Amino acid sequence: MQPGAPKADNPAEYLAQLDGWRLATVEALRKAVTTAAPLDERIKWTHLVYFANGPVLLIRAEATRVLFGFWRGKRLRHIEPRLKPGGKFELATMILREGDVVDPAIAAELARAAVALNRELGDPSKPSG
């Protein structure tokens, strides 16, 4: 677990451990993505993970940053160039620090596009074939 990352059993507990800009950032991202697309929100791997036919996106608060990542984020960089590729699958993540902002319309567009990719291509955490 990253320093400053909440340890929680459910999203409400996760949010209850945040304050200041991290809470505001996580709440804004969460609202944008959950109103944009039908997602199942869970705590997995110690952060907020959103599922629709497999994992779609994550929001992870750490001590000095908030991560906003997408399992197929490499395919979404045309929507948001701040998504940086890395990790397994086609993961790409945006690192947000105090003062950084994500336009809610862009966050919503990313969520909708990511759900559509999972619908089209299947669960990104499973081997293709």
C-alpha positions as CSV (number, residue, x, y, z in Angstrom):
1,M,0.0,0.0,0.0
2,Q,1.3,3.5,-0.9
3,P,2.0,5.9,2.0
4,G,-1.1,8.0,2.8
5,A,-3.4,5.5,0.9
6,P,-6.7,4.8,2.8
7,K,-7.4,1.2,4.0
8,A,-11.1,0.6,3.7
9,D,-13.7,-2.1,3.1
10,N,-16.1,0.1,1.1
11,P,-16.1,3.3,-0.8
12,A,-17.7,5.3,2.1
13,E,-14.9,4.3,4.4
14,Y,-12.4,5.2,1.8
15,L,-13.7,8.7,1.3
16,A,-14.0,9.2,5.1
17,Q,-10.2,8.9,5.4
18,L,-9.5,11.7,2.9
19,D,-9.6,15.4,3.4
20,G,-8.6,18.6,1.7
21,W,-7.7,18.6,-2.0
22,R,-7.5,14.8,-2.1
23,L,-11.1,14.4,-1.0
24,A,-12.3,17.1,-3.4
25,T,-10.4,15.5,-6.3
26,V,-11.6,12.0,-5.5
27,E,-15.2,13.1,-5.1
28,A,-15.2,15.1,-8.3
29,L,-13.7,12.2,-10.3
30,R,-16.1,9.7,-8.7
31,K,-19.2,11.8,-9.5
32,A,-18.1,12.4,-13.1
33,V,-17.5,8.7,-13.8
34,T,-20.5,7.2,-11.9
35,T,-22.9,9.6,-13.6
36,A,-21.4,9.0,-17.0
37,A,-21.6,5.2,-17.2
38,P,-23.1,2.2,-15.5
39,L,-20.2,1.1,-13.3
40,D,-19.9,-1.2,-10.3
41,E,-17.8,0.6,-7.7
42,R,-15.7,-1.5,-5.3
43,I,-12.6,-1.4,-3.1
44,K,-10.0,-3.6,-4.8
45,W,-6.2,-3.5,-4.4
46,T,-6.7,-0.8,-1.7
47,H,-8.3,1.8,-3.9
48,L,-11.6,2.6,-5.7
49,V,-12.0,0.4,-8.8
50,Y,-14.9,0.6,-11.3
51,F,-16.0,-2.5,-13.2
52,A,-18.1,-3.0,-16.3
53,N,-17.3,-6.4,-18.0
54,G,-14.0,-6.4,-16.1
55,P,-12.0,-3.5,-14.5
56,V,-12.5,-0.2,-16.3
57,L,-10.9,2.5,-14.2
58,L,-9.3,3.3,-10.8
59,I,-9.1,6.2,-8.5
60,R,-6.3,6.0,-5.9
61,A,-5.5,8.6,-3.3
62,E,-2.0,8.7,-1.9
63,A,-0.3,11.1,0.4
64,T,0.7,13.6,-2.2
65,R,-1.2,12.6,-5.3
66,V,-4.4,11.1,-6.7
67,L,-4.1,8.6,-9.5
68,F,-6.9,8.3,-12.2
69,G,-6.2,5.3,-14.3
70,F,-7.8,3.2,-17.0
71,W,-7.1,-0.4,-17.9
72,R,-7.3,0.5,-21.6
73,G,-6.0,4.0,-21.1
74,K,-3.4,3.7,-23.9
75,R,-6.4,3.8,-26.2
76,L,-7.8,6.8,-24.5
77,R,-4.9,9.2,-24.8
78,H,-6.5,11.1,-27.7
79,I,-9.2,12.2,-25.2
80,E,-6.8,13.0,-22.4
81,P,-3.0,13.3,-23.2
82,R,-2.1,13.4,-19.5
83,L,-2.7,9.6,-19.4
84,K,0.7,8.0,-19.2
85,P,1.1,4.4,-20.2
86,G,2.5,1.9,-17.7
87,G,1.9,-1.3,-15.9
88,K,0.0,-4.4,-17.1
89,F,-2.5,-4.6,-19.9
90,E,-3.0,-1.3,-21.7
91,L,-3.0,0.7,-18.4
92,A,-2.5,4.4,-18.5
93,T,-2.8,6.7,-15.5
94,M,-3.0,10.4,-14.9
95,I,-1.2,11.7,-11.8
96,L,-2.9,14.6,-10.1
97,R,-1.3,16.7,-7.5
98,E,-2.7,19.6,-5.4
99,G,-4.0,22.2,-7.8
100,D,-4.4,19.9,-10.8
101,V,-7.9,19.6,-12.2
102,V,-9.7,17.2,-14.5
103,D,-12.7,18.7,-16.4
104,P,-15.7,16.6,-15.3
105,A,-16.8,16.4,-19.0
106,I,-13.4,14.8,-19.9
107,A,-13.6,12.4,-17.0
108,A,-17.1,11.4,-18.1
109,E,-16.0,11.0,-21.7
110,L,-13.1,8.8,-20.6
111,A,-15.4,6.6,-18.5
112,R,-17.9,6.2,-21.3
113,A,-15.2,5.3,-23.8
114,A,-13.5,2.8,-21.4
115,V,-16.8,1.1,-20.8
116,A,-17.4,0.9,-24.5
117,L,-14.0,-0.7,-25.0
118,N,-14.7,-3.3,-22.4
119,R,-18.1,-4.0,-24.1
120,E,-16.4,-4.3,-27.5
121,L,-13.2,-6.1,-26.5
122,G,-14.1,-8.0,-23.3
123,D,-12.5,-8.0,-19.9
124,P,-9.1,-6.4,-20.1
125,S,-7.7,-8.4,-17.2
126,K,-8.3,-11.7,-19.0
127,P,-6.0,-13.1,-21.7
128,S,-7.3,-12.5,-25.1
129,G,-7.7,-15.4,-27.5
